[in-house]
């Protein structure tokens, strides 16, 4: 293959720089200097040179954004630092309580410096840069493990494929976090194009962004108008970046798009005013936002405040009030859940609310139905509670059609025809028939769900078929299915049937919290299942527990405790548990992630750059009974010290505080 001469090589390098420059002007700064036609001429020439000289192509070439061959699936990515969820507040009073907790945690009376930013309604992702090159991108997933969507993210024009040489030297590993969105104007333009081509339009900008990123074919993603807004880095101990505001300045210099409404604000009152400003500005923005994120600006203060469960104590999402819309009730259906609860569902004339088309809304229970006095054909006001769950909040009785019929609760279960009852102290009506088809289906789906036995491939449709064909009458029957029984089912090929059998076989070896959640005891979800597993350690100890022991477990209480006792006393449930064991399900003991109390009473300060984020060591210290503070004092027992420690090391030496490195710390454990 002919080698390019110096003139051609120089032209190629200039083309790359010029196209990247115009990409930044168009996608980041929103001030293009050339027309689309002029841009196409530059890009076509670049492709022409690369076709003749493929050895010239580098990972940061603009041509690498057009998409590669389709993937077969997305591989899991376990991230180095978890992506935490945010606690939510909805009122000024709730935010004031958050501010109080922050000042108390930092032992400060003066106003706290916060960073505020619009809470973009898109898909959170993480970008990993190694020695300056973008090498890995993943979805948020469950916070710890996401999906590898690197090839799709590379197609987003405003994501830098290569960082500056200085940054590559300073931060050999850099993990940048942010949100991928689709602007409203771009969404509407795309939908018009899809409709013209006879393709179903996208539901809303957020679903459009999320769906585009999860395409197995990156070429489809490349054709979608996506943008990446950076909002931080995973490691808050990086040298030179001591505050959230410093990080925004750094990221913007590196070519990342930073939201134009980010502000650094000191004090509760100013944060409240900024929230009001964003609330008023919201309708004018060309992208969806559902609130405002507020973070303590100083990273050392963040580190000191720490986290609870999977949410930081130093940040909060202040959510907007739900938007309202008007619609018409066409009919009301009564849905039967896995626990037998009968829920009225209003079937509505499709209406847009908070950027989403809503056609169903919960009416909750009979009390709510009577309070609203719902009639068929009623005009109603609906909202999405928390911008998620649609519900009816008001009936416009002045618009009620003449002769319309009031909706009444059924006397019998709409699924099995058995009488329904309202138990004392409950707002819900229940069907008490354990063989009710709707309940069996619901229990089966819950049993196989990700929080339960996580049986891949067993969804709603297959669950209904298994019940209809009488292959499964209760969840334990899953462990006795054969491939031959599955093959006659609709759309079931041999490979698919084998995959499901393999998934069932893998699920026999699961954890105690998953088993407790999968059983479907009323009130026992993933959180309660975790608490019970930690408390009892084994399934046998759990099933022998009495009411008093259960109700005294923090987070359980009397109602859930009684539900557990009633469930375990049920003959059918006991039989199902034994059937699970006979079907090969292992009931392992629970091994807590907590360690020992070896550091009990010891006070640590952490400084410098370590091989792991500071929170990693902070959690280890606290799990082993120790305490972490932000500054060295006479009461400090140990200074855990990495490279570039700063003034804390000098102070520790002056106060004769023991200074240890990571290896010495690990030996202490």
ZIGI-V747566 format. One record per residue. N is the residue number from 0. RES is the residue in three letters. NEAR is the number of other ideal C-beta (glycine too) atoms within 12 Angstrom. Layout:
# ZIGI-V747566
n:N res:RES near:NEAR
n:N res:RES near:NEAR
This chain:
# ZIGI-V747566
n:0 res:UNK near:9
n:1 res:UNK near:11
n:2 res:UNK near:11
n:3 res:UNK near:20
n:4 res:UNK near:13
n:5 res:UNK near:10
n:6 res:UNK near:11
n:7 res:UNK near:21
n:8 res:UNK near:17
n:9 res:UNK near:15
n:10 res:UNK near:22
n:11 res:UNK near:33
n:12 res:UNK near:21
n:13 res:UNK near:18
n:14 res:UNK near:29
n:15 res:UNK near:33
n:16 res:UNK near:20
n:17 res:UNK near:24
n:18 res:UNK near:36
n:19 res:UNK near:33
n:20 res:UNK near:23
n:21 res:UNK near:30
n:22 res:UNK near:34
n:23 res:UNK near:26
n:24 res:UNK near:21
n:25 res:UNK near:25
n:26 res:UNK near:31
n:27 res:UNK near:31
n:28 res:UNK near:19
n:29 res:UNK near:16
n:30 res:UNK near:12
n:31 res:UNK near:19
n:32 res:UNK near:16
n:33 res:UNK near:19
n:34 res:UNK near:12
n:35 res:UNK near:12
n:36 res:UNK near:11
n:37 res:UNK near:17
n:38 res:UNK near:26
n:39 res:UNK near:16
n:40 res:UNK near:18
n:41 res:UNK near:30
n:42 res:UNK near:28
n:43 res:UNK near:18
n:44 res:UNK near:24
n:45 res:UNK near:36
n:46 res:UNK near:26
n:47 res:UNK near:19
n:48 res:UNK near:32
n:49 res:UNK near:27
n:50 res:UNK near:16
n:51 res:UNK near:19
n:52 res:UNK near:22
n:53 res:UNK near:17
n:54 res:UNK near:15
n:55 res:UNK near:26
n:56 res:UNK near:22
n:57 res:UNK near:20
n:58 res:UNK near:23
n:59 res:UNK near:28
n:60 res:UNK near:28
n:61 res:UNK near:41
n:62 res:UNK near:32
n:63 res:UNK near:31
n:64 res:UNK near:35
n:65 res:UNK near:26
n:66 res:UNK near:25
n:67 res:UNK near:21
n:68 res:UNK near:11
n:69 res:UNK near:17
n:70 res:UNK near:22
n:71 res:UNK near:9
n:72 res:UNK near:12
n:73 res:UNK near:25
n:74 res:UNK near:20
n:75 res:UNK near:16
n:76 res:UNK near:29
n:77 res:UNK near:19
n:78 res:UNK near:31
n:79 res:UNK near:25
n:80 res:UNK near:29
n:81 res:UNK near:27
n:82 res:UNK near:35
n:83 res:UNK near:33
n:84 res:UNK near:22
n:85 res:UNK near:32
n:86 res:UNK near:29
n:87 res:UNK near:25
n:88 res:UNK near:29
n:89 res:UNK near:25
n:90 res:UNK near:17
n:91 res:UNK near:21
n:92 res:UNK near:14
n:93 res:UNK near:22
n:94 res:UNK near:37
n:95 res:UNK near:23
n:96 res:UNK near:18
n:97 res:UNK near:36
n:98 res:UNK near:36
n:99 res:UNK near:18
n:100 res:UNK near:25
n:101 res:UNK near:38
n:102 res:UNK near:25
n:103 res:UNK near:16
n:104 res:UNK near:25
n:105 res:UNK near:29
n:106 res:UNK near:15
n:107 res:UNK near:21
n:108 res:UNK near:11
n:109 res:UNK near:13
n:110 res:UNK near:20
n:111 res:UNK near:39
n:112 res:UNK near:32
n:113 res:UNK near:40
n:114 res:UNK near:38
n:115 res:UNK near:42
n:116 res:UNK near:39
n:117 res:UNK near:38
n:118 res:UNK near:39
n:119 res:UNK near:40
n:120 res:UNK near:38
n:121 res:UNK near:38
n:122 res:UNK near:40
n:123 res:UNK near:39
n:124 res:UNK near:45
n:125 res:UNK near:45
n:126 res:UNK near:47
n:127 res:UNK near:33
n:128 res:UNK near:39
n:129 res:UNK near:19
n:130 res:UNK near:20
n:131 res:UNK near:26
n:132 res:UNK near:26
n:133 res:UNK near:35
n:134 res:UNK near:29
n:135 res:UNK near:29
n:136 res:UNK near:40
n:137 res:UNK near:39
n:138 res:UNK near:34
n:139 res:UNK near:31
n:140 res:UNK near:26
n:141 res:UNK near:23
n:142 res:UNK near:26
n:143 res:UNK near:19
n:144 res:UNK near:21
n:145 res:UNK near:34
n:146 res:UNK near:31
n:147 res:UNK near:31
n:148 res:UNK near:41
n:149 res:UNK near:34
n:150 res:UNK near:35
n:151 res:UNK near:42
n:152 res:UNK near:46
n:153 res:UNK near:38
n:154 res:UNK near:37
n:155 res:UNK near:46
n:156 res:UNK near:36
n:157 res:UNK near:38
n:158 res:UNK near:44
n:159 res:UNK near:39
n:160 res:UNK near:34
n:161 res:UNK near:29
n:162 res:UNK near:33
n:163 res:UNK near:22
n:164 res:UNK near:14
n:165 res:UNK near:13
n:166 res:UNK near:30
n:167 res:UNK near:22
n:168 res:UNK near:13
n:169 res:UNK near:22
n:170 res:UNK near:31
n:171 res:UNK near:20
n:172 res:UNK near:28
n:173 res:UNK near:39
n:174 res:UNK near:35
n:175 res:UNK near:44
n:176 res:UNK near:38
n:177 res:UNK near:38
n:178 res:UNK near:42
n:179 res:UNK near:46
n:180 res:UNK near:45
n:181 res:UNK near:40
n:182 res:UNK near:31
n:183 res:UNK near:28
n:184 res:UNK near:19
n:185 res:UNK near:27
n:186 res:UNK near:34
n:187 res:UNK near:21
n:188 res:UNK near:21
n:189 res:UNK near:29
n:190 res:UNK near:26
n:191 res:UNK near:15
n:192 res:UNK near:18
n:193 res:UNK near:22
n:194 res:UNK near:14
n:195 res:UNK near:11
n:196 res:UNK near:12
n:197 res:UNK near:8
n:198 res:UNK near:14
n:199 res:UNK near:12
n:200 res:UNK near:22
n:201 res:UNK near:30
n:202 res:UNK near:24
n:203 res:UNK near:31
n:204 res:UNK near:41
n:205 res:UNK near:34
n:206 res:UNK near:26
n:207 res:UNK near:41
n:208 res:UNK near:43
n:209 res:UNK near:30
n:210 res:UNK near:29
n:211 res:UNK near:38
n:212 res:UNK near:44
n:213 res:UNK near:31
n:214 res:UNK near:27
n:215 res:UNK near:24
n:216 res:UNK near:22
n:217 res:UNK near:31
n:218 res:UNK near:21
n:219 res:UNK near:26
n:220 res:UNK near:38
n:221 res:UNK near:27
n:222 res:UNK near:25
n:223 res:UNK near:37
n:224 res:UNK near:32
n:225 res:UNK near:45
n:226 res:UNK near:42
n:227 res:UNK near:42
n:228 res:UNK near:43
n:229 res:UNK near:43
n:230 res:UNK near:39
n:231 res:UNK near:42
n:232 res:UNK near:36
n:233 res:UNK near:38
n:234 res:UNK near:34
n:235 res:UNK near:40
n:236 res:UNK near:34
n:237 res:UNK near:33
n:238 res:UNK near:23
n:239 res:UNK near:21
n:240 res:UNK near:32
n:241 res:UNK near:22
n:242 res:UNK near:26
n:243 res:UNK near:39
n:244 res:UNK near:28
n:245 res:UNK near:23
n:246 res:UNK near:39
n:247 res:UNK near:33
n:248 res:UNK near:20
n:249 res:UNK near:30
n:250 res:UNK near:39
n:251 res:UNK near:25
n:252 res:UNK near:20
n:253 res:UNK near:35
n:254 res:UNK near:32
n:255 res:UNK near:38
n:256 res:UNK near:37
n:257 res:UNK near:34
n:258 res:UNK near:33
n:259 res:UNK near:20
n:260 res:UNK near:27
n:261 res:UNK near:33
n:262 res:UNK near:29
n:263 res:UNK near:26
n:264 res:UNK near:31
n:265 res:UNK near:22
n:266 res:UNK near:22
n:267 res:UNK near:29
n:268 res:UNK near:18
n:269 res:UNK near:22
n:270 res:UNK near:37
n:271 res:UNK near:27
n:272 res:UNK near:19
n:273 res:UNK near:32
n:274 res:UNK near:40
n:275 res:UNK near:20
n:276 res:UNK near:20
n:277 res:UNK near:34
n:278 res:UNK near:26
n:279 res:UNK near:13
n:280 res:UNK near:19
n:281 res:UNK near:30
n:282 res:UNK near:16
n:283 res:UNK near:13
n:284 res:UNK near:27
n:285 res:UNK near:24
n:286 res:UNK near:37
n:287 res:UNK near:34
n:288 res:UNK near:38
n:289 res:UNK near:37
n:290 res:UNK near:33
n:291 res:UNK near:40
n:292 res:UNK near:43
n:293 res:UNK near:44
n:294 res:UNK near:42
n:295 res:UNK near:40
n:296 res:UNK near:35
n:297 res:UNK near:29
n:298 res:UNK near:35
n:299 res:UNK near:30
n:300 res:UNK near:32
n:301 res:UNK near:38
n:302 res:UNK near:35
n:303 res:UNK near:31
n:304 res:UNK near:34
n:305 res:UNK near:34
n:306 res:UNK near:29
n:307 res:UNK near:19
n:308 res:UNK near:19
n:309 res:UNK near:20
n:310 res:UNK near:21
n:311 res:UNK near:37
n:312 res:UNK near:30
n:313 res:UNK near:38
n:314 res:UNK near:40
n:315 res:UNK near:39
n:316 res:UNK near:33
n:317 res:UNK near:39
n:318 res:UNK near:34
n:319 res:UNK near:33
n:320 res:UNK near:22
n:321 res:UNK near:25
n:322 res:UNK near:28
n:323 res:UNK near:24
n:324 res:UNK near:29
n:325 res:UNK near:24
n:326 res:UNK near:34
n:327 res:UNK near:30
n:328 res:UNK near:40
n:329 res:UNK near:26
n:330 res:UNK near:23
n:331 res:UNK near:35
n:332 res:UNK near:25
n:333 res:UNK near:32
n:334 res:UNK near:31
n:335 res:UNK near:35
n:336 res:UNK near:30
n:337 res:UNK near:35
n:338 res:UNK near:33
n:339 res:UNK near:36
n:340 res:UNK near:32
n:341 res:UNK near:41
n:342 res:UNK near:36
n:343 res:UNK near:35
n:344 res:UNK near:32
n:345 res:UNK near:41
n:346 res:UNK near:30
n:347 res:UNK near:35
n:348 res:UNK near:23
n:349 res:UNK near:19
n:350 res:UNK near:31
n:351 res:UNK near:21
n:352 res:UNK near:33
n:353 res:UNK near:34
n:354 res:UNK near:35
n:355 res:UNK near:31
n:356 res:UNK near:23
n:357 res:UNK near:37
n:358 res:UNK near:23
n:359 res:UNK near:30
n:360 res:UNK near:40
n:361 res:UNK near:32
n:362 res:UNK near:39
n:363 res:UNK near:29
n:364 res:UNK near:26
n:365 res:UNK near:29
n:366 res:UNK near:17
n:367 res:UNK near:26
n:368 res:UNK near:32
n:369 res:UNK near:18
n:370 res:UNK near:16
n:371 res:UNK near:32
n:372 res:UNK near:24
n:373 res:UNK near:38
n:374 res:UNK near:28
n:375 res:UNK near:25
n:376 res:UNK near:28
n:377 res:UNK near:37
n:378 res:UNK near:28
n:379 res:UNK near:39
n:380 res:UNK near:29
n:381 res:UNK near:40
n:382 res:UNK near:29
n:383 res:UNK near:32
n:384 res:UNK near:23
n:385 res:UNK near:20
n:386 res:UNK near:31
n:387 res:UNK near:20
n:388 res:UNK near:22
n:389 res:UNK near:36
n:390 res:UNK near:32
n:391 res:UNK near:42
n:392 res:UNK near:29
n:393 res:UNK near:23
n:394 res:UNK near:32
n:395 res:UNK near:24
n:396 res:UNK near:18
n:397 res:UNK near:9
n:398 res:UNK near:19
n:399 res:UNK near:22
n:400 res:UNK near:17
n:401 res:UNK near:8
n:402 res:UNK near:9
n:403 res:UNK near:21
n:404 res:UNK near:17
n:405 res:UNK near:20
n:406 res:UNK near:31
n:407 res:UNK near:17
n:408 res:UNK near:28
n:409 res:UNK near:25
n:410 res:UNK near:17
n:411 res:UNK near:19
n:412 res:UNK near:30
n:413 res:UNK near:27
n:414 res:UNK near:29
n:415 res:UNK near:23
n:416 res:UNK near:17
n:417 res:UNK near:25
n:418 res:UNK near:18
n:419 res:UNK near:32
n:420 res:UNK near:21
n:421 res:UNK near:21
n:422 res:UNK near:20
n:423 res:UNK near:8
n:424 res:UNK near:9
n:425 res:UNK near:21
n:426 res:UNK near:21
n:427 res:UNK near:31
n:428 res:UNK near:34
n:429 res:UNK near:31
n:430 res:UNK near:37
n:431 res:UNK near:23
n:432 res:UNK near:23
n:433 res:UNK near:29
n:434 res:UNK near:22
n:435 res:UNK near:32
n:436 res:UNK near:29
n:437 res:UNK near:36
n:438 res:UNK near:38
n:439 res:UNK near:38
n:440 res:UNK near:34
n:441 res:UNK near:30
n:442 res:UNK near:40
n:443 res:UNK near:39
n:444 res:UNK near:32
n:445 res:UNK near:33
n:446 res:UNK near:41
n:447 res:UNK near:39
n:448 res:UNK near:27
n:449 res:UNK near:22
n:450 res:UNK near:28
n:451 res:UNK near:34
n:452 res:UNK near:39
n:453 res:UNK near:27
n:454 res:UNK near:37
n:455 res:UNK near:21
n:456 res:UNK near:29
n:457 res:UNK near:39
n:458 res:UNK near:20
n:459 res:UNK near:19
n:460 res:UNK near:18
n:461 res:UNK near:33
n:462 res:UNK near:34
n:463 res:UNK near:22
n:464 res:UNK near:25
n:465 res:UNK near:38
n:466 res:UNK near:31
n:467 res:UNK near:18
n:468 res:UNK near:20
n:469 res:UNK near:14
n:470 res:UNK near:28
n:471 res:UNK near:36
n:472 res:UNK near:26
n:473 res:UNK near:33
n:474 res:UNK near:43
n:475 res:UNK near:35
n:476 res:UNK near:29
n:477 res:UNK near:41
n:478 res:UNK near:33
n:479 res:UNK near:23
n:480 res:UNK near:34
n:481 res:UNK near:18
n:482 res:UNK near:21
n:483 res:UNK near:14
n:484 res:UNK near:22
n:485 res:UNK near:32
n:486 res:UNK near:21
n:487 res:UNK near:17
n:488 res:UNK near:28
n:489 res:UNK near:16
n:490 res:UNK near:14
n:491 res:UNK near:26
n:492 res:UNK near:16
n:493 res:UNK near:15
n:494 res:UNK near:14
n:495 res:UNK near:21
n:496 res:UNK near:26
n:497 res:UNK near:20
n:498 res:UNK near:21
n:499 res:UNK near:34
n:500 res:UNK near:29
n:501 res:UNK near:20
n:502 res:UNK near:27
n:503 res:UNK near:39
n:504 res:UNK near:25
n:505 res:UNK near:20
n:506 res:UNK near:34
n:507 res:UNK near:27
n:508 res:UNK near:19
n:509 res:UNK near:34
n:510 res:UNK near:29
n:511 res:UNK near:33
n:512 res:UNK near:36
n:513 res:UNK near:35
n:514 res:UNK near:41
n:515 res:UNK near:45
n:516 res:UNK near:31
n:517 res:UNK near:39
n:518 res:UNK near:42
n:519 res:UNK near:39
n:520 res:UNK near:37
n:521 res:UNK near:30
n:522 res:UNK near:31
n:523 res:UNK near:40
n:524 res:UNK near:27
n:525 res:UNK near:27
n:526 res:UNK near:22
n:527 res:UNK near:31
n:528 res:UNK near:35
n:529 res:UNK near:28
n:530 res:UNK near:31
n:531 res:UNK near:40
n:532 res:UNK near:32
n:533 res:UNK near:27
n:534 res:UNK near:28
n:535 res:UNK near:28
n:536 res:UNK near:21
n:537 res:UNK near:22
n:538 res:UNK near:32
n:539 res:UNK near:17
n:540 res:UNK near:21
n:541 res:UNK near:37
n:542 res:UNK near:29
n:543 res:UNK near:14
n:544 res:UNK near:26
n:545 res:UNK near:18
n:546 res:UNK near:21
n:547 res:UNK near:13
n:548 res:UNK near:20
n:549 res:UNK near:35
n:550 res:UNK near:22
n:551 res:UNK near:17
n:552 res:UNK near:28
n:553 res:UNK near:14
n:554 res:UNK near:22
n:555 res:UNK near:34
n:556 res:UNK near:19
n:557 res:UNK near:18
n:558 res:UNK near:21
n:559 res:UNK near:29
n:560 res:UNK near:31
n:561 res:UNK near:24
n:562 res:UNK near:30
n:563 res:UNK near:38
n:564 res:UNK near:28
n:565 res:UNK near:24
n:566 res:UNK near:30
n:567 res:UNK near:30
n:568 res:UNK near:16
n:569 res:UNK near:22
n:570 res:UNK near:13
n:571 res:UNK near:22
n:572 res:UNK near:27
n:573 res:UNK near:18
n:574 res:UNK near:18
n:575 res:UNK near:33
n:576 res:UNK near:31
n:577 res:UNK near:18
n:578 res:UNK near:22
n:579 res:UNK near:32
n:580 res:UNK near:20
n:581 res:UNK near:15
n:582 res:UNK near:25
n:583 res:UNK near:19
n:584 res:UNK near:35
n:585 res:UNK near:22
n:586 res:UNK near:31
n:587 res:UNK near:20
n:588 res:UNK near:19
n:589 res:UNK near:28
n:590 res:UNK near:14
n:591 res:UNK near:18
n:592 res:UNK near:14
n:593 res:UNK near:16
n:594 res:UNK near:20
n:595 res:UNK near:15
n:596 res:UNK near:15
n:597 res:UNK near:19
n:598 res:UNK near:28
n:599 res:UNK near:17
n:600 res:UNK near:15
n:601 res:UNK near:28
n:602 res:UNK near:27
n:603 res:UNK near:41
n:604 res:UNK near:41
n:605 res:UNK near:47
n:606 res:UNK near:37
n:607 res:UNK near:27
n:608 res:UNK near:28
n:609 res:UNK near:31
n:610 res:UNK near:20
n:611 res:UNK near:23
n:612 res:UNK near:30
n:613 res:UNK near:36
n:614 res:UNK near:31
n:615 res:UNK near:30
n:616 res:UNK near:37
n:617 res:UNK near:34
n:618 res:UNK near:28
n:619 res:UNK near:30
n:620 res:UNK near:36
n:621 res:UNK near:26
n:622 res:UNK near:23
n:623 res:UNK near:26
n:624 res:UNK near:21
n:625 res:UNK near:31
n:626 res:UNK near:24
n:627 res:UNK near:35
n:628 res:UNK near:34
n:629 res:UNK near:28
n:630 res:UNK near:27
n:631 res:UNK near:33
n:632 res:UNK near:18
n:633 res:UNK near:14
n:634 res:UNK near:16
n:635 res:UNK near:32
n:636 res:UNK near:29
n:637 res:UNK near:32
n:638 res:UNK near:38
n:639 res:UNK near:44
n:640 res:UNK near:34
n:641 res:UNK near:31
n:642 res:UNK near:16
n:643 res:UNK near:17
n:644 res:UNK near:26
n:645 res:UNK near:24
n:646 res:UNK near:17
n:647 res:UNK near:30
n:648 res:UNK near:25
n:649 res:UNK near:16
n:650 res:UNK near:22
n:651 res:UNK near:30
n:652 res:UNK near:17
n:653 res:UNK near:16
n:654 res:UNK near:21
n:655 res:UNK near:13
n:656 res:UNK near:29
n:657 res:UNK near:22
n:658 res:UNK near:29
n:659 res:UNK near:32
n:660 res:UNK near:25
n:661 res:UNK near:23
n:662 res:UNK near:14
n:663 res:UNK near:15
n:664 res:UNK near:32
n:665 res:UNK near:20
n:666 res:UNK near:10
n:667 res:UNK near:26
n:668 res:UNK near:21
